[in-house]
Amino acid sequence: MELIQKILDLDVPYAPKLSPDGKRVVYQTSLKWHHRKGDNNVAPLWLAETGVERSARKLTDGTFNDRMPQWSPDGESIVFISDRAKPGKACALYLWDLRNDISQVKALTPEENEVRLVQFAFSPDGRYIAFVAPPEKSPEKKAKEKSKDDAHVWGQDWQFSVLHLLHMEKGTIETISSTDVDVAGFAWSDVSTEVAIVTHRTPDIESADLYGTDISIIKIEDRETHKVCHVPRDASDLTWLNSTLYFRTCNILHENTSGWALYSIDANGGSRDISKVANGVNDCAAGVSKIVDDLIVYVQNGMQDELRLLDGKILLILMAKGHSSQAMATDLNQMDLVNAPFLNVKL
């Protein structure tokens, strides 16, 4: 039993993010099976130098659930999600300026909020942080939940997630997407003047299968929104590279296929046709991440996993001989693609 307990208590790294200069990596550690030792989940943040053995050090002590760290484009600060205002309940964005002491952690969004942040990302110029979250529950809704008078009636109390824009200098937060659709993801343009969003008709888990998905673009200057295209099924991992929007969806657009492919569309409106880029027939596009001026696609190919560039060049093959190994494959500010020996960071 002692051995089993030790295995259960193992902390493993998650959500690694490279600094813009590639010299450092920030990540969180959590229990392998995501169980709790106490009343709430906790996760410390760590910082290490790439290629320097035993350079990892704790940034936060693990008292709170500090997670999903991301670097600012200038590499001078780290933003992360935490529940430090109300452990186990609150959910807010915090900034740690690396030029100052760790004690100067600053809340960027209301600390008492309890709704889950779905996604957040810096604009490439560092002026804004866009994040997706539903509205905070009303006092009446919270009172009903507390008194157990909160029967769920399908479609009656849907909480639509919307896109918010945080101005880093002013500290102001604005809602910039429609409140009549559910925002499922977004991607910044390379020049920070626009943001593309993926929306569903409702927050229901089957909404994309029933009604499809819309991809639209919002101009930051005047909040003007125009629809780019409609995808018959779900669309994931929206990524903006140069003048093209890339996303993953079912291999056959109008069918709910098990294989997923990489598709694209012109962000400038030159063509409204959705074009298939790769994958979906003999392999499956399982993840996409932007790296500077290219894309890395995580491909599941038979019994092996691969990391490929947009032109099809294979960077890495995993499990080709039945063996698996741990690694990290991410860009600076997006979610992890796959556990694979990619960055070779020594901790």
Sequence and secondary structure as in RCSB ss.txt:
>XXXX:A:sequence
MELIQKILDLDVPYAPKLSPDGKRVVYQTSLKWHHRKGDNNVAPLWLAETGVERSARKLTDGTFNDRMPQWSPDG
ESIVFISDRAKPGKACALYLWDLRNDISQVKALTPEENEVRLVQFAFSPDGRYIAFVAPPEKSPEKKAKEKSKDD
AHVWGQDWQFSVLHLLHMEKGTIETISSTDVDVAGFAWSDVSTEVAIVTHRTPDIESADLYGTDISIIKIEDRET
HKVCHVPRDASDLTWLNSTLYFRTCNILHENTSGWALYSIDANGGSRDISKVANGVNDCAAGVSKIVDDLIVYVQ
NGMQDELRLLDGKILLILMAKGHSSQAMATDLNQMDLVNAPFLNVKL
>XXXX:A:secstr
 HHHHHHHT EEEEEEEE TTSSEEEEEEEETT   SSSS  B EEEEETT TT  EESS SSSB EEEEE TTS
SEEEEEE TTSTTT  EEEEEETTS GGG EESS TT  S   EEEE TTSSEEEEEE     HHHHHHHHTT  
   TTTS    EEEEEETTT  EEE S TTSEEEEEEE TTSSEEEEEEESSSSTTHHHHH EEEEEEETTT  E
EEEEEESS  EEEEEETTEEEEEEESSTTS  SSEEEEEEETTSS    EEEE SSSSEEEEEEEETTEEEEEEE
ETTEEEEEETTS EEEEESTTS         SSS     SS S    
